Amino acid sequence: MADVLPINWGHFNRKKIENGSPLDFFDYAFCWRQIIKREISCSVRICAVNVLYVSASLWLWHNRILPIDHAQFLLLFFYLGLVFIIEMEHRLINHKLSIFGFIFGLIIGAKLNDLILTLLGGLFGFIFVLIIFLLGGFVMRRVARLRKVTIYQDALGFGDVLLSCILGLILGWSTILSGLLLATILAGITGSVILMIKILNKEYHPNLTMPYGPFLVTSAIALILTG
């Protein structure tokens, strides 16, 4: 799904494998049948994602530390993982995928928190990150104009604003600020390491950016698991 959705949202049978036959939904979700038949190659990402999801599901079921039903959390984990992978590989948080996130986030948030706190959390996440999105874009354009360089990609996109709203619905009013701060810390540490590596390798350039969505997803999952 992370392969086909960015190309053609909602049409699972459009992408072709090496022998020219179409893939169905379960092929995209698992790919084991084609891998066994050697019809497609087993990429590191496909294998890693499947192993991670199966291992995490068994570990969470065995330890029973989830604040919500196990099946509901797996669906949430599936959605957030899909957002994570697509954002990492394509720098994209699709609005159609966000619609599902709003609906599901509201349902999960209502189970984890009071409905009012859920709505307040979504509103806070949206407004807080929207302000950062607008101010960050303004500052980047001013700096680019002063330095006479062209900015090809913003560090923060509107998809991140929508994702913050969804995570606000899930985490609620009392936790969304902690989630945003944790995501900022993780992004800052990771960005600093990447920046140092780029500078040492003499690969630094003004348009060097990284996706912010994966850090939002990681912080949200961590806060849900830790209660």
Secondary structure, DSSP 8 states (H G I E B T S, - for coil): -TTTTTTSTT-TT--B-TTS-B--HHHHHT-HHHHHTTSS---HHHHHHHHHHHHHHHHHHHHT--SS-HHHHHHHHHHHHHHHHHHHHHS---HHHHHHHHHHHHHHHHHHS-HHHHHHHHHHHHHHHHHHHHHHHHHHHHHHHHHT----S-SS-HHHHHHHHHHHHHH-TTTHHHHHHHHHHHHHHHHHHHHHHHHHTT---TT----SHHHHHHHHHHHHHT-
